[in-house]
Amino acid sequence: MTSKKSAGKSQVDKHERKNVTMSLPGRPGSNVMPASQALNFVAQLAQDGKWPVVIVLCQQLLAQIPQLTRAGHFLFKGLNEAGDYSGLLAATEQHLINKPRDVISLLFHASALRMLGQHDKALQAIEKVLRLEPANINALNQQGVILKEIGKMPEALASFDRCIRLSPLDGHAYWNRSDLLHDIKSKDLDDMEAVLNKPTVSAHNKARIHYALARGYEFNGDTAKQFLHIERGAALRRSLLEYNHAEEIQETRNIPQHFTPALLKQTPLPRDAGSAKPIFICGLPRSGTTLVEQIVSTHSMVTAGDELVALQRATAAVLRQKRIDKPFPLWANELQPSDWKAIGDNYQTLTKELHVTPFFTDKNLQNYKALGLIHLASPEAKIIFCRRKPMDNLWGCYRQYFADGLRFTYDQEELADTYHAAAELYRYWQQVLADKIFFLEYETLINDYEATVKALLNFLDLPWEENCLHFYNNPRAVRTTSATQVRSPINSNRIDQWKRFEPQLQTMYKRLHELGEVE
């Protein structure tokens, strides 16, 4: 007798044996092949990170054979990597109609809901997974992250602790819980140190545990061990990343050559006055962007968008349509006023879920490079560029494990180079877009808090609301690494914090001195 499990496998194999007709994007003609062959090709594309092509091919496959579960899972991964969370939500909802117990689909469904700010529904999806698989580590970790983002810290800690009990070699939970353990016990530190010495722990997990240990030793006041684990974690993390530092710096330096003063003076085409207005908040990581978004989004006329990728997606769509295949910013002078308007219109469409108030925020950090693009595509937008003194800013980056792998943050000299390139761009935008941007210094915000908040709201054309001074009461979910910090009142604890580690940070300091960013 055939078991249910083998029958399911046979059914999947049967669907993959069916023929499908496939067309590659941008290439004429089509090919007929078994679905299994097409899926193997998709798997290779996914391994190479070619997610736009993966999405297109999986959509073709599912249109012909909706039962192809592997195609669905590749599609979900592609949409997630592309930041198309609305598309991911729709795709998982469709798949779950026929396969409501598909755990992978449920996890992607929860991720889409979380990224769209629907945390209660995301928790419901996770709870369904845990009813099906009570020991699912991915579900428990995601549950902990969601609870942490909505401020339910004890419940989040319980989820992460359960992860660690079930999978003591998985570094995700150690790192995710690390800023929740202010009274960490010596046993917890000893347990993490022991895990580092196990040969079966992956390098990625070791890096996460190094950073978790650094946090633990920080809470215990052992700054020597704190820095030791940051340094080891950073070196390991950097060794695992593919990153061309020179290319990244050159991209930033190229921006003024392509977004020239003449281009920025281009007269925009009329826009739809009825749409909600975006407030772009940008800067290097740890420069105060999350704090600023928390302050601004406390206002009754502002909806928080967090770190959106809508601008990148809106721009990519126009570049594909015009068949422009050049890296940013080399294509800037190839666009016409109608193209900039199309980018702005696309952006408004992609962010429509946030148009529930007159303003919404977009806190994608890397948008500090795209202020010329924003100015041309969304002339009605408000822009806040956050900056912080270099050593505090870069120490804040260096001590942090970034889940999205901000690749310049794991090497002291690369951090200094990036700060200098960003500072040069900051000064350029001050010259050419002075009236368009609110240039906010972190230290000024901390030391002259109320006056700075009033000036900021005035720039944004928002009426004064006292609530903005009490941003820490804002109940919104916060997805960034500052999720715990922005739930506390304003304080100056992190100003000049780097000086505790001055001897260990001399490589960074000397490079900044060479570049003229410190005296």
GIWO-V920389 format. One record per residue. N is the residue number from 1. RES is the residue in three letters. OMEGA is omega in radians with two decimals (none if undefined). BURIAL is I if it has 24 or more other ideal C-beta (glycine too) atoms within 12 Angstrom, else O. D_LAST is the distance of its C-alpha to the last C-alpha in whole Angstrom. Layout:
{{N | RES | OMEGA | BURIAL | D_LAST} {N | RES | OMEGA | BURIAL | D_LAST}}
This chain:
{{1 | MET | 3.14 | O | 80} {2 | THR | 3.12 | O | 76} {3 | SER | 3.08 | O | 74} {4 | LYS | -3.11 | O | 72} {5 | LYS | -3.11 | O | 68} {6 | SER | 3.09 | O | 70} {7 | ALA | 3.10 | O | 71} {8 | GLY | -3.14 | O | 68} {9 | LYS | 3.14 | O | 67} {10 | SER | -3.13 | O | 70} {11 | GLN | 3.11 | O | 69} {12 | VAL | 3.13 | I | 66} {13 | ASP | 3.14 | O | 67} {14 | LYS | 3.14 | O | 70} {15 | HIS | -3.11 | I | 67} {16 | GLU | 3.09 | I | 65} {17 | ARG | 3.14 | O | 68} {18 | LYS | 3.09 | I | 69} {19 | ASN | 3.08 | O | 68} {20 | VAL | 3.08 | I | 65} {21 | THR | -3.02 | O | 64} {22 | MET | 3.06 | I | 61} {23 | SER | 3.11 | O | 59} {24 | LEU | 3.13 | O | 55} {25 | PRO | 3.08 | O | 53} {26 | GLY | -3.14 | O | 53} {27 | ARG | 3.14 | O | 56} {28 | PRO | 3.06 | O | 59} {29 | GLY | 3.14 | O | 62} {30 | SER | -3.11 | O | 63} {31 | ASN | 3.05 | O | 64} {32 | VAL | -3.10 | O | 66} {33 | MET | 3.03 | I | 65} {34 | PRO | 3.13 | I | 66} {35 | ALA | 3.13 | I | 63} {36 | SER | 3.12 | I | 62} {37 | GLN | 3.11 | O | 61} {38 | ALA | -3.14 | I | 59} {39 | LEU | 3.08 | I | 57} {40 | ASN | 3.08 | O | 56} {41 | PHE | 3.09 | I | 55} {42 | VAL | 3.14 | I | 53} {43 | ALA | 3.12 | O | 52} {44 | GLN | 3.09 | O | 50} {45 | LEU | 3.13 | I | 49} {46 | ALA | 3.11 | I | 47} {47 | GLN | 3.13 | O | 46} {48 | ASP | 3.11 | O | 44} {49 | GLY | -3.13 | O | 42} {50 | LYS | -2.97 | O | 44} {51 | TRP | 3.11 | I | 45} {52 | PRO | 3.12 | I | 46} {53 | VAL | 3.09 | I | 49} {54 | VAL | -3.11 | I | 50} {55 | ILE | -3.10 | I | 50} {56 | VAL | -3.10 | I | 52} {57 | LEU | 3.12 | I | 55} {58 | CYS | 3.07 | I | 55} {59 | GLN | 3.07 | I | 56} {60 | GLN | -3.13 | I | 59} {61 | LEU | -3.07 | I | 60} {62 | LEU | 3.07 | I | 60} {63 | ALA | -3.12 | O | 62} {64 | GLN | -3.13 | I | 65} {65 | ILE | -3.08 | I | 65} {66 | PRO | -3.07 | I | 63} {67 | GLN | -3.09 | I | 64} {68 | LEU | -3.08 | I | 61} {69 | THR | 3.14 | I | 59} {70 | ARG | 3.11 | I | 57} {71 | ALA | 3.10 | I | 56} {72 | GLY | -3.11 | I | 56} {73 | HIS | 3.07 | I | 53} {74 | PHE | 3.11 | I | 51} {75 | LEU | -3.14 | I | 51} {76 | PHE | 3.13 | I | 50} {77 | LYS | -3.14 | I | 47} {78 | GLY | 3.13 | I | 46} {79 | LEU | 3.11 | I | 46} {80 | ASN | 3.14 | I | 44} {81 | GLU | -3.14 | I | 41} {82 | ALA | -3.12 | I | 42} {83 | GLY | 3.12 | I | 41} {84 | ASP | -3.02 | I | 44} {85 | TYR | 3.04 | I | 45} {86 | SER | 3.07 | I | 48} {87 | GLY | 3.11 | I | 50} {88 | LEU | 3.12 | I | 49} {89 | LEU | 3.14 | I | 51} {90 | ALA | -3.11 | O | 54} {91 | ALA | 3.14 | I | 54} {92 | THR | 3.10 | I | 54} {93 | GLU | 3.14 | I | 57} {94 | GLN | -3.11 | I | 59} {95 | HIS | -3.06 | I | 59} {96 | LEU | 3.06 | I | 59} {97 | ILE | -3.11 | O | 63} {98 | ASN | -3.11 | O | 64} {99 | LYS | -3.03 | I | 62} {100 | PRO | -3.11 | O | 61} {101 | ARG | 3.13 | O | 61} {102 | ASP | -3.01 | I | 59} {103 | VAL | -3.13 | I | 56} {104 | ILE | 3.12 | I | 53} {105 | SER | 3.12 | I | 54} {106 | LEU | 3.13 | I | 54} {107 | LEU | 3.07 | I | 50} {108 | PHE | 3.10 | I | 49} {109 | HIS | 3.11 | I | 51} {110 | ALA | 3.13 | I | 49} {111 | SER | 3.12 | I | 46} {112 | ALA | 3.13 | I | 46} {113 | LEU | 3.12 | I | 47} {114 | ARG | -3.10 | I | 44} {115 | MET | 3.09 | I | 42} {116 | LEU | 3.06 | I | 44} {117 | GLY | -3.13 | I | 44} {118 | GLN | -2.98 | I | 47} {119 | HIS | 3.13 | I | 46} {120 | ASP | 3.12 | O | 50} {121 | LYS | 3.10 | I | 52} {122 | ALA | 3.11 | I | 49} {123 | LEU | 3.11 | I | 50} {124 | GLN | 3.11 | O | 54} {125 | ALA | 3.11 | I | 53} {126 | ILE | 3.13 | I | 52} {127 | GLU | 3.08 | I | 54} {128 | LYS | 3.08 | I | 57} {129 | VAL | -3.08 | I | 55} {130 | LEU | 2.99 | I | 55} {131 | ARG | 3.12 | O | 59} {132 | LEU | -3.10 | O | 60} {133 | GLU | -3.04 | O | 57} {134 | PRO | -3.10 | O | 56} {135 | ALA | -3.13 | O | 54} {136 | ASN | -3.05 | I | 52} {137 | ILE | 3.14 | I | 49} {138 | ASN | 3.14 | I | 47} {139 | ALA | -3.14 | I | 49} {140 | LEU | 3.11 | I | 48} {141 | ASN | -3.14 | I | 44} {142 | GLN | 3.07 | I | 44} {143 | GLN | 3.13 | I | 46} {144 | GLY | 3.14 | I | 44} {145 | VAL | 3.14 | I | 41} {146 | ILE | 3.14 | I | 43} {147 | LEU | 3.11 | I | 44} {148 | LYS | -3.10 | I | 40} {149 | GLU | 3.14 | I | 39} {150 | ILE | 3.00 | I | 42} {151 | GLY | 3.11 | I | 41} {152 | LYS | -2.97 | I | 44} {153 | MET | 3.12 | I | 42} {154 | PRO | 3.13 | O | 44} {155 | GLU | 3.10 | O | 46} {156 | ALA | 3.14 | I | 44} {157 | LEU | 3.12 | I | 43} {158 | ALA | 3.11 | O | 47} {159 | SER | -3.13 | I | 47} {160 | PHE | 3.11 | I | 44} {161 | ASP | 3.12 | I | 46} {162 | ARG | 3.05 | I | 49} {163 | CYS | -3.07 | I | 47} {164 | ILE | 3.10 | I | 46} {165 | ARG | -3.10 | O | 49} {166 | LEU | -3.07 | O | 51} {167 | SER | -3.00 | I | 48} {168 | PRO | 3.13 | I | 46} {169 | LEU | -3.13 | I | 45} {170 | ASP | -3.03 | I | 43} {171 | GLY | -3.08 | I | 39} {172 | HIS | -3.06 | I | 39} {173 | ALA | 3.10 | I | 41} {174 | TYR | -3.12 | I | 39} {175 | TRP | -3.09 | I | 35} {176 | ASN | -3.11 | I | 37} {177 | ARG | -2.90 | I | 38} {178 | SER | 3.14 | I | 35} {179 | ASP | 3.08 | I | 33} {180 | LEU | -3.03 | I | 37} {181 | LEU | -3.12 | I | 37} {182 | HIS | 3.11 | O | 36} {183 | ASP | -3.07 | O | 38} {184 | ILE | -3.11 | I | 38} {185 | LYS | 3.12 | O | 41} {186 | SER | 3.14 | O | 41} {187 | LYS | 3.12 | O | 43} {188 | ASP | 3.11 | I | 41} {189 | LEU | 3.14 | I | 39} {190 | ASP | 3.14 | O | 41} {191 | ASP | 3.13 | I | 43} {192 | MET | 3.09 | I | 40} {193 | GLU | 3.14 | I | 39} {194 | ALA | 3.13 | O | 43} {195 | VAL | 3.14 | I | 42} {196 | LEU | -3.07 | I | 39} {197 | ASN | 3.14 | O | 42} {198 | LYS | -3.06 | O | 45} {199 | PRO | -3.08 | O | 45} {200 | THR | 3.14 | O | 46} {201 | VAL | -3.12 | I | 43} {202 | SER | 3.13 | O | 41} {203 | ALA | 3.12 | O | 38} {204 | HIS | 3.12 | I | 37} {205 | ASN | 3.09 | I | 38} {206 | LYS | 3.13 | I | 37} {207 | ALA | -3.14 | I | 33} {208 | ARG | -3.11 | I | 34} {209 | ILE | 3.05 | I | 35} {210 | HIS | -3.13 | I | 32} {211 | TYR | 3.09 | I | 30} {212 | ALA | 3.08 | I | 33} {213 | LEU | 3.11 | I | 33} {214 | ALA | 3.11 | I | 29} {215 | ARG | -3.14 | I | 30} {216 | GLY | 3.14 | I | 33} {217 | TYR | 3.05 | I | 31} {218 | GLU | 3.14 | I | 29} {219 | PHE | 3.13 | I | 32} {220 | ASN | 3.08 | O | 33} {221 | GLY | 3.14 | O | 30} {222 | ASP | -3.05 | O | 29} {223 | THR | 3.14 | O | 26} {224 | ALA | 3.12 | O | 26} {225 | LYS | 3.09 | O | 29} {226 | GLN | -3.10 | I | 27} {227 | PHE | 3.13 | I | 24} {228 | LEU | -3.11 | O | 27} {229 | HIS | 3.04 | I | 29} {230 | ILE | -3.10 | I | 26} {231 | GLU | 3.14 | I | 25} {232 | ARG | 3.12 | I | 29} {233 | GLY | -3.14 | I | 29} {234 | ALA | -3.13 | I | 26} {235 | ALA | 3.13 | O | 27} {236 | LEU | -3.14 | I | 31} {237 | ARG | -3.13 | I | 30} {238 | ARG | -3.12 | I | 28} {239 | SER | -3.10 | O | 31} {240 | LEU | -3.06 | O | 34} {241 | LEU | 2.94 | I | 32} {242 | GLU | -3.02 | O | 33} {243 | TYR | 3.08 | O | 29} {244 | ASN | -3.04 | O | 28} {245 | HIS | -3.13 | I | 25} {246 | ALA | 3.13 | O | 25} {247 | GLU | 3.13 | O | 27} {248 | GLU | 3.13 | I | 25} {249 | ILE | -3.13 | I | 22} {250 | GLN | 3.11 | O | 25} {251 | GLU | 3.14 | I | 26} {252 | THR | -3.13 | I | 24} {253 | ARG | -3.12 | O | 23} {254 | ASN | -2.97 | I | 26} {255 | ILE | 3.14 | I | 27} {256 | PRO | 3.14 | I | 26} {257 | GLN | -3.08 | O | 28} {258 | HIS | 3.00 | I | 31} {259 | PHE | -3.04 | I | 31} {260 | THR | 3.06 | O | 30} {261 | PRO | 3.14 | O | 31} {262 | ALA | 3.13 | O | 34} {263 | LEU | -3.08 | I | 35} {264 | LEU | 3.10 | I | 33} {265 | LYS | 3.14 | O | 36} {266 | GLN | -3.13 | I | 39} {267 | THR | -3.11 | O | 41} {268 | PRO | 3.02 | I | 42} {269 | LEU | -3.13 | O | 45} {270 | PRO | 3.13 | O | 47} {271 | ARG | 3.08 | I | 46} {272 | ASP | -3.08 | O | 48} {273 | ALA | -3.06 | O | 47} {274 | GLY | -3.06 | O | 49} {275 | SER | 3.02 | I | 46} {276 | ALA | -3.09 | I | 44} {277 | LYS | 3.10 | I | 40} {278 | PRO | 2.97 | I | 37} {279 | ILE | 3.14 | I | 34} {280 | PHE | 3.11 | I | 31} {281 | ILE | -3.00 | I | 28} {282 | CYS | -3.11 | I | 26} {283 | GLY | 3.06 | I | 22} {284 | LEU | 3.04 | I | 21} {285 | PRO | 3.13 | I | 23} {286 | ARG | 3.12 | I | 22} {287 | SER | 3.12 | I | 20} {288 | GLY | -3.06 | I | 23} {289 | THR | -3.14 | I | 26} {290 | THR | 3.09 | I | 28} {291 | LEU | -3.14 | I | 28} {292 | VAL | 3.12 | I | 28} {293 | GLU | 3.13 | I | 31} {294 | GLN | 3.12 | I | 33} {295 | ILE | -3.05 | I | 32} {296 | VAL | -3.07 | I | 34} {297 | SER | 3.00 | I | 36} {298 | THR | 3.13 | I | 38} {299 | HIS | -3.06 | I | 39} {300 | SER | -3.11 | O | 43} {301 | MET | -3.04 | I | 42} {302 | VAL | 3.02 | I | 40} {303 | THR | -3.13 | I | 41} {304 | ALA | 3.10 | I | 38} {305 | GLY | -3.10 | I | 38} {306 | ASP | -3.00 | I | 35} {307 | GLU | -3.08 | I | 34} {308 | LEU | 3.01 | I | 36} {309 | VAL | -3.07 | I | 37} {310 | ALA | -3.12 | I | 39} {311 | LEU | 3.12 | I | 37} {312 | GLN | 3.14 | I | 37} {313 | ARG | 3.14 | I | 40} {314 | ALA | 3.14 | I | 41} {315 | THR | -3.12 | I | 40} {316 | ALA | -3.13 | I | 41} {317 | ALA | 3.13 | I | 45} {318 | VAL | 3.13 | I | 44} {319 | LEU | 3.09 | I | 43} {320 | ARG | -3.12 | O | 46} {321 | GLN | -3.13 | O | 48} {322 | LYS | -3.14 | O | 47} {323 | ARG | 3.07 | O | 47} {324 | ILE | -3.11 | O | 43} {325 | ASP | 3.11 | O | 42} {326 | LYS | 3.11 | O | 38} {327 | PRO | 3.00 | O | 35} {328 | PHE | 0.03 | I | 33} {329 | PRO | -2.94 | I | 32} {330 | LEU | -3.09 | O | 34} {331 | TRP | -2.95 | I | 37} {332 | ALA | -3.06 | I | 36} {333 | ASN | 3.11 | O | 38} {334 | GLU | -3.12 | O | 41} {335 | LEU | 3.11 | I | 41} {336 | GLN | 3.10 | O | 44} {337 | PRO | 3.12 | O | 43} {338 | SER | 3.12 | O | 46} {339 | ASP | 3.10 | I | 44} {340 | TRP | 3.11 | I | 41} {341 | LYS | 3.13 | I | 44} {342 | ALA | 3.09 | I | 45} {343 | ILE | 3.13 | I | 42} {344 | GLY | 3.11 | I | 41} {345 | ASP | 3.09 | I | 45} {346 | ASN | -3.12 | I | 45} {347 | TYR | 3.14 | I | 42} {348 | GLN | 3.11 | I | 44} {349 | THR | -3.09 | O | 47} {350 | LEU | -3.10 | I | 44} {351 | THR | -2.98 | I | 43} {352 | LYS | 3.13 | O | 46} {353 | GLU | -3.10 | I | 47} {354 | LEU | -3.05 | I | 44} {355 | HIS | -3.14 | O | 45} {356 | VAL | 3.05 | O | 47} {357 | THR | -3.11 | O | 45} {358 | PRO | -3.13 | I | 44} {359 | PHE | 2.99 | I | 40} {360 | PHE | -3.10 | I | 39} {361 | THR | 3.04 | I | 35} {362 | ASP | -3.02 | I | 34} {363 | LYS | 3.03 | I | 31} {364 | ASN | -3.02 | I | 31} {365 | LEU | -3.03 | I | 27} {366 | GLN | 3.10 | I | 27} {367 | ASN | 3.08 | I | 28} {368 | TYR | 3.06 | I | 25} {369 | LYS | -2.97 | I | 26} {370 | ALA | -3.07 | I | 29} {371 | LEU | 3.04 | I | 29} {372 | GLY | 3.09 | I | 30} {373 | LEU | -3.14 | I | 33} {374 | ILE | -3.14 | I | 34} {375 | HIS | -3.10 | I | 34} {376 | LEU | -3.07 | I | 36} {377 | ALA | -3.10 | I | 38} {378 | SER | -3.07 | I | 38} {379 | PRO | 3.12 | I | 38} {380 | GLU | -3.04 | I | 39} {381 | ALA | 2.97 | I | 36} {382 | LYS | -3.08 | I | 33} {383 | ILE | 3.04 | I | 30} {384 | ILE | 3.12 | I | 27} {385 | PHE | -3.10 | I | 23} {386 | CYS | 3.08 | I | 21} {387 | ARG | -3.10 | I | 18} {388 | ARG | 3.12 | I | 16} {389 | LYS | -2.89 | I | 12} {390 | PRO | -3.02 | I | 11} {391 | MET | 3.08 | I | 12} {392 | ASP | -3.14 | I | 15} {393 | ASN | -3.05 | I | 16} {394 | LEU | 3.03 | I | 16} {395 | TRP | 3.08 | I | 17} {396 | GLY | 3.10 | I | 20} {397 | CYS | -3.01 | I | 21} {398 | TYR | -3.08 | I | 21} {399 | ARG | -2.99 | I | 23} {400 | GLN | 2.94 | I | 26} {401 | TYR | -3.12 | I | 29} {402 | PHE | -3.11 | I | 29} {403 | ALA | -3.13 | I | 33} {404 | ASP | 2.98 | O | 32} {405 | GLY | 3.01 | O | 30} {406 | LEU | -2.74 | I | 27} {407 | ARG | -3.13 | I | 27} {408 | PHE | -2.96 | I | 23} {409 | THR | -3.02 | I | 22} {410 | TYR | 3.14 | I | 24} {411 | ASP | -3.01 | I | 21} {412 | GLN | -3.13 | I | 17} {413 | GLU | 3.11 | I | 17} {414 | GLU | 3.04 | I | 19} {415 | LEU | -3.13 | I | 17} {416 | ALA | 3.11 | I | 14} {417 | ASP | -3.10 | I | 16} {418 | THR | 3.10 | I | 18} {419 | TYR | -3.12 | I | 15} {420 | HIS | 3.13 | I | 14} {421 | ALA | 3.11 | I | 17} {422 | ALA | 3.13 | I | 18} {423 | ALA | 3.07 | I | 15} {424 | GLU | 3.12 | I | 16} {425 | LEU | 3.06 | I | 20} {426 | TYR | -3.13 | I | 19} {427 | ARG | 3.10 | O | 18} {428 | TYR | 3.12 | I | 21} {429 | TRP | 3.08 | I | 23} {430 | GLN | -3.14 | O | 22} {431 | GLN | -2.94 | O | 23} {432 | VAL | -3.12 | I | 27} {433 | LEU | -3.00 | I | 28} {434 | ALA | -3.08 | O | 26} {435 | ASP | -3.04 | O | 29} {436 | LYS | -2.94 | I | 30} {437 | ILE | 2.97 | I | 27} {438 | PHE | -3.13 | I | 26} {439 | PHE | -2.98 | I | 22} {440 | LEU | 3.08 | I | 22} {441 | GLU | -3.09 | I | 18} {442 | TYR | -3.08 | I | 19} {443 | GLU | 3.09 | I | 18} {444 | THR | 3.10 | I | 20} {445 | LEU | -3.10 | I | 23} {446 | ILE | -3.00 | I | 23} {447 | ASN | 3.13 | O | 22} {448 | ASP | -2.87 | O | 24} {449 | TYR | -3.02 | I | 27} {450 | GLU | -3.13 | O | 30} {451 | ALA | -3.13 | O | 29} {452 | THR | 3.11 | I | 27} {453 | VAL | 3.11 | I | 30} {454 | LYS | 3.12 | O | 32} {455 | ALA | -3.14 | O | 30} {456 | LEU | 3.14 | I | 30} {457 | LEU | 3.09 | I | 33} {458 | ASN | 3.10 | O | 34} {459 | PHE | -3.10 | O | 32} {460 | LEU | -3.09 | I | 34} {461 | ASP | 3.10 | O | 37} {462 | LEU | 3.08 | I | 38} {463 | PRO | -3.12 | O | 40} {464 | TRP | 3.00 | O | 39} {465 | GLU | -3.09 | O | 40} {466 | GLU | -3.11 | O | 39} {467 | ASN | -3.07 | I | 39} {468 | CYS | 3.06 | I | 36} {469 | LEU | -3.09 | I | 34} {470 | HIS | -3.07 | O | 36} {471 | PHE | -3.07 | I | 35} {472 | TYR | 3.05 | I | 35} {473 | ASN | 3.14 | O | 39} {474 | ASN | -3.05 | I | 39} {475 | PRO | -3.03 | O | 41} {476 | ARG | 3.04 | I | 40} {477 | ALA | 3.14 | I | 40} {478 | VAL | -3.01 | I | 36} {479 | ARG | -2.99 | I | 36} {480 | THR | -3.13 | I | 32} {481 | THR | 3.11 | I | 30} {482 | SER | -3.02 | I | 29} {483 | ALA | -3.12 | I | 33} {484 | THR | -3.07 | I | 33} {485 | GLN | -3.04 | I | 30} {486 | VAL | 3.05 | I | 31} {487 | ARG | 3.08 | I | 34} {488 | SER | 3.11 | O | 33} {489 | PRO | -3.13 | O | 32} {490 | ILE | 3.08 | I | 28} {491 | ASN | -3.09 | O | 26} {492 | SER | -3.04 | O | 23} {493 | ASN | -3.03 | O | 23} {494 | ARG | 3.04 | I | 21} {495 | ILE | -3.11 | I | 18} {496 | ASP | 3.12 | O | 15} {497 | GLN | -3.12 | I | 18} {498 | TRP | -3.05 | I | 16} {499 | LYS | 3.05 | O | 15} {500 | ARG | -3.05 | O | 19} {501 | PHE | -3.04 | I | 18} {502 | GLU | 3.13 | O | 15} {503 | PRO | -3.09 | O | 16} {504 | GLN | -3.07 | I | 18} {505 | LEU | -3.10 | I | 15} {506 | GLN | 3.10 | O | 13} {507 | THR | 3.12 | I | 15} {508 | MET | -3.08 | I | 13} {509 | TYR | -3.12 | I | 9} {510 | LYS | 3.12 | O | 10} {511 | ARG | 3.09 | I | 11} {512 | LEU | 3.11 | I | 9} {513 | HIS | 3.10 | O | 6} {514 | GLU | -3.09 | O | 9} {515 | LEU | 3.09 | I | 10} {516 | GLY | -3.11 | O | 7} {517 | GLU | 3.00 | I | 7} {518 | VAL | -3.12 | I | 4} {519 | GLU | none | O | 0}}
